[in-house]
Amino acid sequence: MKIEHLGQSGLKINSQNQCIVIDPYLSNSVEVLDSPDLIRQIPIAYNPKDLLNVDWILITHEHIDHCDPHTIPILAEVNPKAKFIGPLNVRNKLKQWNINSKRIVDLKDKIITLSNEIDLLAVPAAHPKLEIAADGYPKNVGWLINNQNIRIYIAGDTSLHQDIINFLKKSPKIDIAILPVNEDNFFRRQRGIIGNMSIREAFQLTDELRIKKLFPVHWDMFKVNSSLPDEINIIYKSYNWNFELINDISKENI
């Protein structure tokens, strides 16, 4: 399995002839549609028109830096066989963008099979709190991906909540966590920005769940909503954490 970080929380996973894309933000739509001062700080990883041979597109929630109106419809067009999975508000947006409902998979409280080797389980996310949508399933989610007994927890956007910790403790042992570290704070809330875990919270969660490796995300895209790599590394080196910090997940042979 090879994982590529697309910026923000975006990921591209290739494994066993399957290509899975998660929360791809491949445009400047936040700046254009939301706030002119939320300017992208890193290059766009792919032109959406060139991101081909995608089998699955997983979307954690409806915010445009995860469910991007300038990315998702293009990916749907150039990958006509790709299927989509996400919570209710995401599915409604996909239908508004004229993506055929036959390509959209409902959330379930059980395992979703992506291929013979890969399956998926939705994990509740607190963004900023745990909420249930009208269909009875979480409004915001993360994902537990199992690939031949290698388990990856991709949290999406979430703060910590005991119910999430309890959910994950009941799951089989997780090998890699991919967690957001753009912490919630007063000044971000004043700007209308919903933060997530702090760096220390992400580290402590990884230790609490005895996860082997951590890859921090959601720290690189917008200056006002970022963390510094030096800050992440200083906190990691300052304590005796029981996990390995991944700085470049593309170099990992998973």
Buried (B, 14 or more C-beta within 10 A) or exposed (E): BEBBBBBBBBBBBBBEEBBBBBBBBBBBBBBEEEBEEBEBEEEBBBEBEEBEEBBBBBBBBBBBBBBBBBBBBBBBBBBEEBBBBBBBBBBBBBEEBEBEEEBBBEBEEEEBEBBEBBBBBBBBBBBBEBEEBEEEBBBBBBBBBBBEEBBBBBBBBBBBBEEBEEBBEEBEEBBBBBBBBBBBEEEBEEEEBBBBBBBEBBBBBBBEBEBEBBBBBBBBBBEEBBBEEEEBEEBBEEEEBEBBBBEEBEEBEB
